[in-house]
Structure formats: structure tokens, C-alpha cells
Amino acid sequence: EKSCKALTKAALQDTEAKLVAQKLTQHRVFECFFQALIVANAVILGVEQDWQARHIGQVPPPAYFYVDLAFGCLFLVELIMRILASGPNFFSCWNKEVRWNVFDTLLVSSAVVEMILTFAADSIAFSVSTGRLLRLLRLVRVFRIVRVFRFFK
């Protein structure tokens, strides 16, 4: 009997969390905030790339890493909230947003991989191929700006 009550309580909490996530992710402020964040991230990435082009071979200031980390964490939270709100339908072929969901998931995943590689690069020998992969992953994130254009349709 206790396990049945516990399961019922867990199911209700899951439903409540899903409802909160749905209300939050469907709110205009949520959408606008993350669209603005995408634009800001694209600008910051441009500034970082410009700095690296002007300072070839130098280690970027730590502030760039922390700003990238903050953007990555915020985009990961957004993705988790959207997955929680949609549940199993997030990647369903019947979901009209499935292509954007896959696109966002790949971009956020690339940012997470980039963060992991950056941490690993600090503790292991940094190879040229790892550096190229990091630059490629960083540039791929710029494609997230495409989502902003969809937002203004």
C-alpha cells in the first residue's frame, strides 16, 4: 500500500512539474529571453573569434570561458525544460517542432561536448586536432541564430 501511494505521489509530482514546465516554456517572456540570449551568444562568439584572430597562439582570457559556460548552462536548462514540458513527444515524428528540437539538441550537445573538451584540455596535453574541434563546435553554435529568425515569422 505504501509503494502504491508513493508511486501515485511521484506521478502527481511529475505531472505538476510537467505543467509548470509547459506554462513556463510557452510563456512569451521565456521565448523572448532565450531568443535574446541566442543573439547575445552569437555576438560574444564573434568577439571571441575576433580576439583569437588578433592574438594567435595566446590563451584567451578566462572571462571568455566563464561566459561560454554560462551560456551553455542556460541553453541546457532551456532544453531540459522543453523536454520536460513535451515529455516523450519532444522527439516524436508527430510533433511539428521535432526538427527544431533535434537541431537545438544537437547544438546544445555540441556546447556540452565543447565544455567537456575544454576542461579535459586543461588537464591533458592539448592537441591541434582538439583545438580545431573546439573551434568547429563553437562556430556550429552560431547556427542557433536561425531559431531567432523563425521566432520573428
C-alpha positions as CSV (number, residue, x, y, z in Angstrom):
1,E,0.0,0.0,0.0
2,K,2.8,2.4,0.8
3,S,4.5,1.7,-2.5
4,C,1.2,2.4,-4.3
5,K,0.9,5.8,-2.5
6,A,4.5,6.6,-3.2
7,L,4.0,5.9,-6.9
8,T,0.8,7.9,-7.1
9,K,2.6,10.8,-5.3
10,A,5.5,10.6,-7.7
11,A,3.2,10.5,-10.7
12,L,1.4,13.6,-9.4
13,Q,4.6,15.5,-8.8
14,D,5.8,14.5,-12.3
15,T,2.5,15.9,-13.7
16,E,2.8,19.1,-11.7
17,A,6.4,19.5,-12.9
18,K,5.4,19.0,-16.5
19,L,2.5,21.5,-16.1
20,V,4.9,24.1,-14.7
21,A,7.4,23.4,-17.4
22,Q,4.7,23.7,-20.1
23,K,3.4,27.1,-18.7
24,L,7.0,28.4,-18.4
25,T,8.2,27.3,-21.9
26,Q,5.1,28.6,-23.6
27,H,5.3,32.0,-21.9
28,R,6.3,34.9,-24.2
29,V,8.9,36.1,-21.8
30,F,10.6,32.7,-21.8
31,E,10.7,32.7,-25.6
32,C,12.0,36.3,-25.8
33,F,14.6,35.8,-23.1
34,F,16.1,32.8,-24.9
35,Q,15.9,34.4,-28.3
36,A,17.8,37.4,-26.9
37,L,20.3,35.0,-25.3
38,I,20.9,33.4,-28.7
39,V,21.6,36.8,-30.3
40,A,23.9,37.8,-27.3
41,N,25.7,34.4,-27.6
42,A,26.3,35.0,-31.3
43,V,27.7,38.4,-30.6
44,I,30.0,37.1,-27.9
45,L,31.2,34.3,-30.1
46,G,32.1,36.9,-32.8
47,V,34.0,38.9,-30.2
48,E,35.9,35.8,-29.1
49,Q,36.7,34.8,-32.6
50,D,38.0,38.3,-33.4
51,W,40.2,38.2,-30.2
52,Q,41.6,34.8,-31.2
53,A,42.3,36.0,-34.7
54,R,44.2,39.0,-33.3
55,H,46.1,37.0,-30.7
56,I,47.1,33.8,-32.5
57,G,48.7,31.3,-30.2
58,Q,47.7,33.1,-27.0
59,V,45.4,31.7,-24.3
60,P,42.1,33.6,-24.2
61,P,41.2,35.5,-21.1
62,P,39.3,33.3,-18.5
63,A,36.3,35.5,-18.8
64,Y,35.5,34.1,-22.2
65,F,35.4,30.6,-20.8
66,Y,33.1,31.6,-18.0
67,V,30.8,33.5,-20.3
68,D,30.6,30.4,-22.6
69,L,30.0,28.2,-19.6
70,A,27.1,30.5,-18.5
71,F,25.5,30.4,-22.0
72,G,26.0,26.7,-22.2
73,C,24.3,26.1,-18.8
74,L,21.4,28.4,-19.6
75,F,20.8,26.7,-23.0
76,L,21.0,23.3,-21.3
77,V,18.4,24.4,-18.7
78,E,16.2,25.6,-21.6
79,L,16.5,22.3,-23.4
80,I,15.7,20.3,-20.2
81,M,12.7,22.5,-19.6
82,R,11.4,22.0,-23.1
83,I,12.0,18.2,-22.9
84,L,10.2,18.1,-19.6
85,A,7.3,20.1,-21.0
86,S,6.9,17.9,-24.0
87,G,7.7,14.6,-22.5
88,P,8.1,11.7,-24.9
89,N,6.6,13.8,-27.7
90,F,9.7,16.0,-27.8
91,F,11.3,13.8,-30.4
92,S,8.1,12.3,-31.8
93,C,7.7,12.5,-35.6
94,W,4.1,13.7,-34.9
95,N,5.5,16.8,-33.1
96,K,5.5,19.7,-35.6
97,E,8.6,21.1,-33.8
98,V,10.6,17.9,-34.0
99,R,13.2,19.2,-36.5
100,W,13.8,22.3,-34.3
101,N,14.0,20.1,-31.2
102,V,16.6,17.8,-32.9
103,F,18.5,20.9,-34.1
104,D,18.5,22.5,-30.6
105,T,19.5,19.2,-29.0
106,L,22.5,18.8,-31.4
107,L,23.6,22.4,-30.8
108,V,23.3,22.2,-27.0
109,S,25.0,18.8,-27.0
110,S,27.9,20.3,-29.0
111,A,28.2,23.1,-26.4
112,V,28.3,20.5,-23.6
113,V,30.9,18.5,-25.6
114,E,32.9,21.7,-26.1
115,M,32.8,22.4,-22.3
116,I,34.0,18.9,-21.5
117,L,36.8,19.1,-24.1
118,T,37.8,22.5,-22.7
119,F,38.0,21.0,-19.1
120,A,39.9,18.0,-20.5
121,A,42.2,20.1,-22.5
122,D,43.3,21.9,-19.3
123,S,44.2,18.6,-17.7
124,I,45.8,16.8,-20.7
125,A,48.1,17.7,-23.5
126,F,46.2,20.0,-25.8
127,S,46.5,18.7,-29.4
128,V,46.0,20.7,-32.6
129,S,43.1,18.4,-33.6
130,T,41.4,19.1,-30.2
131,G,41.8,22.8,-30.8
132,R,40.2,22.5,-34.3
133,L,37.3,20.5,-32.9
134,L,36.7,23.1,-30.2
135,R,36.7,25.9,-32.8
136,L,34.3,23.9,-35.0
137,L,31.9,23.2,-32.2
138,R,32.0,26.9,-31.2
139,L,31.2,28.0,-34.8
140,V,28.4,25.4,-35.0
141,R,26.7,27.2,-32.1
142,V,26.3,30.3,-34.2
143,F,23.7,28.4,-36.3
144,R,21.4,28.6,-33.4
145,I,20.7,32.2,-34.6
146,V,18.5,30.5,-37.3
147,R,16.0,29.9,-34.5
148,V,15.7,33.6,-33.9
149,F,14.6,34.2,-37.5
150,R,11.9,31.5,-37.1
151,F,10.7,33.3,-34.0
152,F,10.1,36.5,-36.0
153,K,8.0,34.9,-38.7
